[in-house]
């Protein structure tokens, strides 16, 4: 079997594993009334049912939800409109074809058609992109599964929200532009698509404007011949004009998002500080977003730590230096902007949701570092990669699948929340509920999928001795890391206990 056919088969297997993981569980707690998701659903329903951005009628039917803005007595979503608009086709079909309308089913349809399916298509693209840049294979597989099932992209890729969509849009644009720069030419269609996805980052997620701006400047260095910048600009104009139309009809100006119209007085006051809530640099935000063991980007997906070595290697490579600088600018620029926000933590979340857009850009240098290690020792690189991926399955995968809305005072999510949930047989709905199988037993197939993914990745080490060494190292790393996440190292204070108790009330 050729290496190319092996990659195709591996891609099919990875897609099947991820499709199972995304569609098998349904983490949904209606009592929470999650505004990040529900206000988007309200707008989708309003677009389909009333051909309007106003959510007044939907709100009257389904009840109050946060993250709504009010102008001239009418209510609107204050979120970037991309996700709500992408949900329209699925909601339209369900609304017009269902014999009996059910809001929960409508939400699942929007999740499936507007979030999960696009995420899976992106993951297939991302898998192939990683494998093209990997000689060892194992490192690419581990990086892929860490991102797909062991990062916050998993949790938000199953919900009707924008974070994973924004990340996918950003990286597709980057990959197209990087290929164009390498080949020194780009087709009109590719330029159009790159522009579409470049603007799409902000169309899905307002904080993504940093990434959109960097990608636009990056395009100037990549798009050749120069005339291809015209289709690039046309592609970018589509989501831009859609967003401007939404802002104009909802908040009176095409250049004004709705955050200053937020109905919630506390939220409105926060947005009025500084520039839409950006009121100064918060050092605790910068360190917490990247390094906090409860919600930081690197600890929850530890394979990304290798990116620090990978950045150095990439910057030393003349051919890839400009690509690395663009990816680094997007990562650091987004981190800086979010660190300026007074709501940098983002509420009840899994991981640093405002940094979701940079996850693929940090995964790339992580792969580069692991490939560098693999050139010296394949077994060492494989053990490090698979061990950290197993930790990510626990640290990020379990919260994503069980309950992706952690209260801010929770400092040790696995130890404080998910170990008790598992011990008390709590689990989200799964496909097995059709067979009356619930609780921890119903989560065993998901665990099996994670183990199979790791084992299937290990197969790429052809030498039996190397596989044995890599397996032992991966198990040791996973055991130490998982033990650290499942141990409570500080007694929870009164505020934290109250928050955890409130969490359990809403969860079960």
N, C-alpha and C positions, 0 to 999 in steps of 0.2 A: 504494500500500500504506500502510495506517495505521501510526502509531507503535506502537500496541498489537500489531498482527499482526507487526510487525517484531521486537518483543521476544519474542513467542512463538516465532518462527522462530529467533531468536538463542538462546533458552533450549534449544530442541531441539538446535541445533548444539553448544552448550556441553556439554550432557549427553552427546552422542555422542562428542565429543572426550575428555571425562573418562572415560567408560566404556571407551573404547579404551585410554587411558593406564593405567587401573587394572587392566584384565584382560589386557592384552597381555603384561606382564612378570610374572615369578614370582621375586622376589628371595628365595631360600631357600638357606641353607647349613647342612645338618644337622650338620656337624662342629662348628659353633659351640655347639650345644645351648643356644640362647638362652632363658634362664629367663623373661624377660618374656613370651614367647609360649608356651613349652612347658608351664610350670606351669599356665597357663590351659587349655591343651588337655588336660592330665592331668585337671583337675577336670571339664571337659566330658565326657570319656570315662567318668569315674567316675559322674557323674550319670546318663548314659544306660545304662551297662552294669550298674552296681551300685546305682543309686538312692541314692547316698551321696556326701557330700562327701569321704570318705576316698579318697586317691589311692594307697593301699598296693598294690593289685593292679596298677594301671596302671604304677606306678613299678617294680614287680618285672618287668613285661613289657618296658617301654621303657627302663628304666635311670634312674639318678640324675639329678635336675635341681635346680638351685638355686632359691631363693625359695620353699622349702617350709618349713612349720612342723611341729613334732612335739609332740604332747600325748598323754600316757598311752600312748605306744608307737605311735601312729598318725600318719600324715602328711597334711597339708592344704596347699592353696595359701594363701599369705598375701596374695594380691592381692584387691582389691575384687571382688566376685563377678559384677558385671554382664556382663562380656564372656563369661565361662565359661557363664553361664546363657543368654545370647543365642545362643551356639553350639550349644545343645542340639538345636533342631529340625533343623538341617542335618546334624549328626553322627548324629542318630537315623535320619534317612532313609538316609544313606549306610551306616551300620552294619547296617541291616536289609535293605537292597536290593542292596548290592554282592555280586557273585558271589565276589569275592576281596578281602578287606580289605587296604588299603595305608595305612600311617600318613601318608605324605606327601600322598596324595590326600585323606585325612580332614582334614588341616590345611588344604589348599587349599579344601575345601568349607566349613570353618568360617570361613576368611578371606572367602570369597565371600559367604556368607549372613549372617554376623554382623558383618562389618566393611565390606567393599567396597560391597555393596548399600545398607546404611544410610547410608554416606558419600555415595554418589551421590545418594540421595534428598535428603539434607541439602544437597548442593551445588546441586541444582535449586532448592530452596527459597531458598538463599542468593543464587543468581544473580538470581532474580526480586525478592528483597528489595533487592538493590543497584541493579538497573535502575530500580526505582520511585523511587529517590532520586538518579537521575542524569539530567541534561539532555543532557550531551554524549554519553553512551553509551560512548565509548571508555574513559573513566576507570573506569567500572563493569566493563567487560570486562577491563581490565588488572588491577584489584584482584581480581576473581574468579579469573582464571587464576593470579595470583601466589599466592593462598591455596590453590587447588585443586591446582595442579601445581608450584608454586614455593615451597612451605613444608614444614615438617616434617609437616603434616597429610597430605601426599601419601604419604610413606613409611609413616607409622603407619596411614594409611587402607588400606594394602594388607596389613597384618599383623594377626594375631589378638591384638591388644593393645587398650588402652582409651583412648589419648590423643585420637584423633580423635573417637571416639564421645562422650567427655566434652565436647569442644568443641562438637560438634553439638547435644548435649542442652542445653548452657548457652545457646547462641544461639537455639535455637528457643523456649525458655522466655522469654528476654529479648524476642524479637520479638513474641510473643503478648501479653506484658504491656505492652510499649510501645504496641502498637496499641490495647489496652484503655484505656490512659491517655489516648491521643489522642482516642478516641471517647467516653470517659467511660462506657463500659459494656463488659461481657464476658458471653458466654453461659456457661451451666453447663458445656458440653462444653469450650469453650476454657479455662476456668478449671481444669477437671480435667486437661487435657493440660498446661497450664503448670505445675501442681503436680507432675505426673508427671515432667516433664523437669527441673524444678528439683531434685528429690531424685535424679533419675537421674544428675546430674553426679557426685555422690559415690558413687552405686551403681556407677559405672564406674571411678572414680578417687578414692582416698581424699584426695589433696591438693585435690581439687575442692570440699571442704567449704567453703572460703572463698567460692567462687562461689555455692554453694547457699545459704549464709547471706545473702549480699548480695541474691540474687534473692528470697529469702523476705521480707526487709524492703522491697525494691522493690515486691513484690506489694501491700504495705499501701498504697502510694501509687497503685497502678494499678487494683486490682480494685474495681469498682463495678457494682452495688450491693454493700454489705458482705456480704450473705448468700452471695455467690459465693465468699467465702473458704472456705466449707464444702467445695464440690467441689474447690477448690484444695488444701485439706488432705487430702482423701481421695485425690486423685491422688498427692500427695507421700508418703502413708502406704504405698503399694504397694511401691515400691523400698526404702523405709526398713525395712519389716517383713521383706522378703526378705533384706536385708543383715543385719538383726539375727538372723534365724533361722540364717543361715549362720555368723555369729560365735558364736552360742550353741551350736550343735551341733559346731562345729569347735574353739572355744577356751574354752568353758565359761561365757561371759557374752555376752548380746546387745549389750553396750556395749564389748566388748573386741576390737579387731582382732588379727591374729595376729603382729604384728611382734616382740613380745617372746618368741615361741615359735620364731623362725627357727632352723632346724637349723644353719646356718652360724655357727660361733662368732664370727667377725669381724663378720658382719652383726648378730648378736644383741647383741654388745657395743656396736656403734654405735647401735642402736635404744634401748639402755638408758640412753644419755647424754641428759640433759635430758628433754624430753617427746617420746618416740618419735623421738629423733634430732635434735630441735630444741634445740640447745645454745648458741645465741647468734648474733648477727648477723655474717655474713661479708661484708665489703665486696667482696672479690674475687668472691664469688658474685653479688652484685647487679650489678656491672659486667659480669661475664662472661656471665651469663644473657641480658642484653639487648644487649651491644655487642661481645663477642669476635668477631673475624673468622673464627674457626674453627667456633664453635658458637652464636654469639649470635643472638637473635631478629631484630634489625633488619638486620645485615649480610647474613644469608643470605636474607632476603626484603626487599630494600631499598625497595620501594614503601611499606613500613610507616613509613619515616622521615617521610613526609608527615603522619603522625598527630600529630606534635608541633604542627604548625600547625592541624591539624583539631581537636584538643582545645580550643585557644583559641577557634576559631570557634564550636564547639558550646557552650562555656560562656558565650559572649556572646549566644547565642540563647535567649531566654526560654522558648520553646515546647519546646525540646529539652534544656534545661539539666539537668533531673532525670534524663533518660535518659543523658546524657553522664556525669553524676556516678556513676550506677550502673555504667556500663561502665568508667569510670576506677577506681572502687573495686575492681572485680573484678580489673582488670589490676594495679594497684599492690598490692592485698592479697595476691594470689597470688604476685607477685614477692617481697614481703616475707617471707611464710611460707616459701617455698622457700629464700630467702637465710638463713634461720635453721637449715636442715637441714645436718647434717654430710655428707650424701650428695647435696648440691644438684646436682652434675654429672650424676648419674643413670647412671653406668656407660658401657658401649659404646652410643652413641646417635647419632642425627642431630639436630643442633640441641638446644635446651633442652627436652627432652620434658615436663618438668613445667610448662612454660609453654604447652603446646599449647592448653590450654583458653581462653587469652586471645586467640589469633590472630584470630578473627572480630571481637572487640571492638576490636582495634587497627586492623583493616582498615576499619572504618566511618569513623573520623575521617580516615584516609588518603584515603578517597574524598571526604570533605567538602572537604579541602584541595585536591585535584585539581580538583574542580568549581569551587572558588573561583578557581583559576588559569585554568580553561577559560572562565570568564566574561570574562576579560580577553584570553586568547589560546588558542583551541582547539588550534592546532597545537603550541604550547608544552606544554600539558597532556598532549596525546596523545603527544608525543615523550618526555616525562619518564616517563609511565606505562608505555609500551610498552618503553622502554629498560631501566627497572628490572625489568620483568617478565622480559625476556630474561635479565638477570643472574640472577634468581631461578631460572629454569629450569636454569641451570648450577650455581649455588651450592647449591641445595636439591634440585632435580629429579634431577640426576645421582646424588648419593648415595642418594636415595630409591629410584630404579629399580635401581641397581647393587648396593648393599650398605649397608643402613641400620643398621649396627652399628659405628660408628667408635670405635676405642680412644681413651681420654682423652688420652694424650700427643700425639696427632696434632693439630698446630696449624694446618696448612694442608691440609685434606682434598683439595681438588681437585688441588693441585700435588703433594702427597706421595703420594697414594693413587690417585686416579682417572685422572690423566693416564698414569701407568705402566700401570694396568690396561687402559686403552683402547689404549695403544701395543702392549701384548702380547696384544691380541685377546681379552681376557677380557670376558665379558658374562653376565648372568644368563640363565636359561631364558626364552624368549619363545614366542609362538604359532608362530613359524616353525620351532621345533625339530621339529614334525611333518613338516616338509619338509626336514629335515636341514640347516637353515641356522642357523649359530651365530656367536658372536663379534660383532665390531663391526658387521658387515653386518646382523645381525639387529636392531640397535638403530636402523637408519636410519628405519624407519616411525615410531618414537617421536619422533625428531628432526623428521620431516616433520609430525607432528601438532602439535608445538609451534610450528613456523613457520607452519603454516596457521592456528592459533589467533590468532597475532599479526596475520597478514594479514587475517583475517576481522574482527578488531576494528578495524583501520585503516579498513575500508570505511565505517564510520559517519561519517567525515569526508567530507562530500559535495563540498567544494571541492577541485579537483585540486591547486591550489597549496598549500593547507593540508596535504594528504596528502603532498606532496613534502617540505615543510619538516619535518613530523612524522617522516617516514621517515628523513630524513638525521639528525635529532637523535637518534632512537631508536637508529640504527645506531652513531652516535658514542658514545653513553652505554654501549651494550652492549659495544662494542669495548674501551673503557677499563675497564669493570667486570670483564669476563671476563678480560682480560689481567691485572688485579690478582689475581684468584683463581687463575689458572693459573701465576703466577710464584712461585718459592720465594725468599722474602726473608730466610730465616735457615737456616744449616746445622743439620740435625737433630742433637741430642745423642745420647749412647749409649742413654739410656732410650727416646728416641723411635724411634731406629733399631731397637731390639729389639722395641718394640711394633709398628712397621710390618711388620717381618719376621714376627712372630707373626700379624699380620693376613693377610698374603699366604699364609701356611701354611694358615690356616683357609679363606681365600677360594677358593684355587685348588688 
